[in-house]
Amino acid sequence: MSARVRTGTAVTGVLILLTAGCSGDEKEAGVAGEQAEAAAPQVTIDPGDGNVKALPEAGVTVKAAGGTLQKVTLSWKNGEVSDAGTMSADRTSWKSRTLRPGTEFQVTAVAVSPEGKTTTVNAGIATQKAKRQLEIADIIPRKGEKVGVGMPITVTFNRDVDDKKAVESALEVKSSKPATGAWYWVSDKQVIFRTKNGSYWEPNQKVSFDADLAGVKAGKGTYGTKDVGRDFRIGDSHILKISTKKKKAVAYENGEKVRSWPISAGKGGRVVNGVDTFLTTSGVHLTMGKENPAIMTSEWMGVDPKDKANGGYREVIPYAVRISNSGEYVHSMASTVWAQGEQNVSHGCVNSPPKDARWFYKWSYRGDPVVITGTKRELQWNNGWSYHQMSWEKWVKGGALNRTVTTG
């Protein structure tokens, strides 16, 4: 490694030599003094000065011998300067994080000896370019969004991730109030974070997601090119509990009951491949979005909306809150008020009185739990955002690192 070294002011040491006389008369035979310059610390940088094909995933390592590191910085041509890295406990070595591919930068390291002698070393380095770039195509929730206590974090990449361990290691979730969660890869392009079964986010707090992907090797020739962050807020705890047997919905805010109303759920009676598609699914749903109005038709079951004889329909539904991907909503339905609280007559949705549906529409956040009980049709874990339907043990194993995450 070639390096430019700048040395500070030397510290002198005095060497005193004493000799003893052989005669009975003690007298000083001689005192010799000479200046001995204290050694300056040695600093090495890896990769070294002039390296133009440094591996982004390897980062930079700086070591000091005969002294300790005082400061290490990385400076890019655009003026950005960073001192982020991991310093050893004895301050004799420093390790950077991964480096952006296809960039030039300078490393500056300063070390000092026990006698105060300083050494400064500079090295100019360039990282190799990425043949393929890994980027984040989408993050849910939205920036600054206020969401429910059940809200998952969904990260979608622009391409398949081969080295999921390396990428997952670069993902970090922090919250003002501690939570236990885990990542789960639903596909090669998408990974989801949720809290542990039986617990949700604590209400009214800030959550941040950071993906330190710059320089992370996701596959052969594939690197992350930039870091991405997302902040959002958890609002009040909103939980809606629905009993299809009692035909009743009860809303809770921060553990306190705030409203209840009669409902009419799925009537059942249409079995396809052993599944009664007209039954409302039982399980822990999460609210996914709002539509006012929502256009609902019989096309989802292969029936022309104009074919009334075979159950065809097309309806414009106000104040609809989606709770699954299979077409389930909590929504207003004036035409079934007669049945609400008495009889289940819907195609699987939760029909509500107009005034209560409007209240729920305005009150709810995305990510609010909607817990439905009373039917024989179980909600599948991948039907919408129904991830709490999967056992915690299986969810944790679905992460590349097979570990839980504490966010506090």
C-alpha positions, 0 to 999 in steps of 0.5 A: 500500500502506498500512502501519504504520511504526515508526522506531528511534532516529535517527543524526545526521550533522554537516555542516561548511562551510569558507570560505577568506579572501582576505587574507594573514591566514588565519583561520577565516571560519566553521564551521557545524554542523547535525544531519541525520537519517539516512534510515530504510530504506523497506520494501514488502510485496506484496500490501499491507495490507488485501488480502483476495483475495491469490493463494495461489500468488503468496506474499508479496514484501518489499523494502527500499530504503536498507537490508537486511532483518533479519527477516520473519515471517508470523503466523496467527490460530492462533498459528503463526509462520513465517520460512520464505522465500527471502532474496536474497543482498544481503538487500534482498528476501524471497520466501515460499513459496505460502500456504494458501488462505482464511487471514488472517495478518500480515506483519512485516518489519524493515529497517535502514539502514547507519547503524543506522536501523530500520523495521518494517512490518506488513501484514494479508493474507487469501488467496482461498478454494479452490473445489476442494481438492487433498489427498493421499488415500494414501501408500505406504509407511506411516508409520515402515514398514521397507521393502526397497531397491526400495521406490517412493513412491506418492502418490495424490491425491483428484482429478485434477491439471491442473498437474502441474509445479506439484504435482511441484515441491512434492514433495521426497524426502530420504534419509540416503544419496544416491540418484538417482530420478525421479517418473512420473505413472501417471495424473492422480491418482497419481505414483510415485518410484523410484530409477534402474535398476540401483540401489536405495536404500542399506540401513539409512537414513531416507527422508523425503517432503514435499509442500509443497502448501499454496497450490499451484495444481493447476488452475483454482480448485483449490489444495492446502490443507495440507502432508503428510509421511511418514518411513520406513526402508530396512532391510537389502538383501534380494534374491531371485533365482529361476531358473525353468530351474534351479528354484532360489531364492537369497536375498541379504542385504546382498550375502551369500548367506544361503539357497537352496531348490528351487522350482517355477514356472509350467508354461505351456500356457494362452495368452490373447491371445498371452500364456501366463498359466500362465508365471511372468513374468521381470523385476524384481518387488517384494514388495507384501504378505503373506497368511497364508493367501492364498485362491487360486482359478481365478476369475481365469481365468474358470473356476469353482473347482468345475469340476475338469474345466477346471482349476478350483481353490480353495486356502488357501495359507500364507505367501504373499508377493505379487510382482505384480498378476497373481496371482504369489506366492512361497508355501508349497506342500507338495503340489508338494514332489515337483516343486520343483527338478525340474519347473515345475507351478504356475499362475504362482506360485513354489512353495516348500518350507513351511520355506523359504516360512515363512522368506522370509515372515518375512524379507522387507520390502515393496519387496524386489526379486525377480528372476526369469529363465528364462521367455519371458513378460516382466513388464510395468512396471505389473504390481504395483510392477514399475517397474524394468522401464521404461527409465530414460530413459522413466521420467524423461520421465514426470515433469512436470518431466522431471528426475532427483532427488538425494535426499541 
